[in-house]
Amino acid sequence: MNPADLIGVWTLDSFHDVDAEGTRVEGPLGTAPRGTLIYTADGHVSVHMMRAPDAAPAPGSNDYMGYTGTWRVAGSRVMHAIEITPRRPWVGTEQTRSARLDGDRLTLDGSVQVNGREQQRVLEWRRTPAHGMPPR
């Protein structure tokens, strides 16, 4: 994967899990989460996701997930080195995701333990069009 192809702003379309049997399961932010992912040319990443504002909070679930740090590409994987996040155990860790780019669609997925069971966490993004801001 060419890192230059990821640079820009991405909007979250879907955030779900796939269990060991291949069944799609609702993700931790509900059925209609919102999110923004930003990759900069100088290697910074910022991701912010939340449960839809009109969705009822889920007991024991987060309504917001996010972090910032740096990023790099190795083959078909994207690594995010996390520097700032409300999830303290993630600070200083590197999150590795398989990445597939299909035009303006980006799919990132990785393994996660949910209730003691391994699942694939799948995030589907679409490139956000530029807002016409003049270059600096």
Phi, psi and omega per residue, in radians:
M1 nan 2.374 3.115
N2 -1.477 2.068 -3.121
P3 -0.962 -0.591 -3.124
A4 -1.049 -0.462 -3.136
D5 -1.234 -0.295 -3.113
L6 -1.634 -0.321 -3.051
I7 -1.076 2.271 3.121
G8 2.388 -2.857 -3.085
V9 -1.958 2.383 -3.102
W10 -2.184 2.507 3.120
T11 -1.914 2.349 -3.121
L12 -1.243 2.212 3.052
D13 -1.799 -0.591 -3.071
S14 -2.704 2.484 3.098
F15 -2.474 1.832 -3.096
H16 -2.511 2.974 3.073
D17 -1.957 2.718 3.022
V18 -2.188 2.124 -3.080
D19 -1.409 3.119 -3.065
A20 -1.059 -0.434 3.128
E21 -1.537 -0.021 3.140
G22 1.540 0.180 -3.130
T23 -1.490 2.315 3.086
R24 -1.297 2.280 -3.092
V25 -2.178 2.487 3.114
E26 -0.940 2.423 3.122
G27 -1.383 3.083 -3.043
P28 -1.207 -0.199 -3.133
L29 -1.925 0.311 3.068
G30 1.509 -2.944 -2.999
T31 -1.439 -0.374 -3.079
A32 -2.356 1.036 -3.108
P33 -1.210 2.784 3.040
R34 -2.004 2.619 3.122
G35 -2.961 2.762 3.077
T36 -2.367 2.351 3.090
L37 -2.160 2.262 -3.116
I38 -2.196 2.152 2.999
Y39 -1.935 2.159 3.102
T40 -1.730 2.746 -3.124
A41 -1.131 -0.452 -3.129
D42 -1.604 0.237 2.969
G43 1.650 0.267 3.082
H44 -1.702 2.607 3.099
V45 -2.293 2.536 3.046
S46 -2.511 2.269 3.127
V47 -2.357 2.340 3.138
H48 -2.398 2.248 -3.125
M49 -2.436 2.569 3.140
M50 -2.602 2.753 2.996
R51 -1.137 2.538 3.125
A52 -0.913 2.391 -3.081
P53 -1.000 -0.500 -3.123
D54 -1.619 0.029 3.135
A55 -1.477 2.486 3.097
A56 -1.217 2.440 3.090
P57 -1.072 2.485 3.103
A58 -1.627 2.351 3.129
P59 -1.016 2.281 3.096
G60 1.255 0.220 -3.103
S61 -1.991 2.721 3.067
N62 -1.471 2.529 3.031
D63 -1.670 -0.228 -3.096
Y64 -2.487 2.457 3.029
M65 -2.415 2.432 3.097
G66 -3.076 2.863 3.059
Y67 -2.904 2.948 3.047
T68 -2.428 2.709 -3.132
G69 3.032 -2.450 3.125
T70 -2.156 2.882 -3.096
W71 -2.445 2.745 3.047
R72 -2.703 2.803 3.132
V73 -2.004 2.405 3.016
A74 -2.350 1.810 -3.106
G75 1.137 -2.110 3.137
S76 -1.782 0.374 -3.140
R77 -2.078 2.565 3.044
V78 -2.033 2.287 3.110
M79 -1.945 2.278 3.084
H80 -1.940 2.035 3.048
A81 -1.583 1.958 -2.972
I82 -1.518 2.241 -3.140
E83 -1.942 -0.663 -3.099
I84 -2.358 2.259 3.107
T85 -2.901 2.654 3.029
P86 -1.239 -0.231 3.107
R87 -1.574 1.550 -3.030
R88 -0.894 -0.693 3.137
P89 -1.107 -0.308 -3.141
W90 -1.451 -0.363 -3.105
V91 -1.038 2.237 3.137
G92 1.476 0.061 3.124
T93 -1.748 2.928 3.069
E94 -2.076 2.167 3.097
Q95 -1.681 2.155 -3.138
T96 -1.862 2.308 -3.132
R97 -2.284 2.424 2.926
S98 -1.214 2.475 -3.094
A99 -2.257 2.347 3.054
R100 -2.273 2.221 -3.138
L101 -1.998 2.204 3.121
D102 -2.307 1.619 -3.063
G103 1.119 -2.116 3.124
D104 -1.692 0.403 3.105
R105 -2.046 2.267 3.139
L106 -2.156 2.210 3.069
T107 -1.999 2.197 3.074
L108 -2.049 2.323 3.069
D109 -2.563 2.728 3.130
G110 -2.821 2.868 -3.139
S111 -1.373 2.535 3.114
V112 -2.581 2.594 3.047
Q113 -1.620 2.145 3.099
V114 -2.190 2.022 -3.107
N115 0.920 0.718 3.083
G116 1.377 0.077 -3.134
R117 -2.075 2.419 3.114
E118 -1.366 2.341 3.089
Q119 -2.396 2.802 3.006
Q120 -1.629 2.194 3.061
R121 -1.664 2.155 -3.024
V122 -2.087 2.168 3.089
L123 -2.083 2.190 -3.133
E124 -1.962 2.184 -3.060
W125 -2.103 2.695 2.982
R126 -2.227 2.495 -3.124
R127 -1.080 2.341 3.116
T128 -1.547 2.225 3.128
P129 -1.086 2.606 3.086
A130 -1.097 2.622 -3.115
H131 -1.699 0.261 3.063
G132 1.323 0.343 3.098
M133 -1.238 2.440 3.114
P134 -1.207 2.565 3.090
P135 -1.140 2.655 3.126
R136 -1.496 nan nan
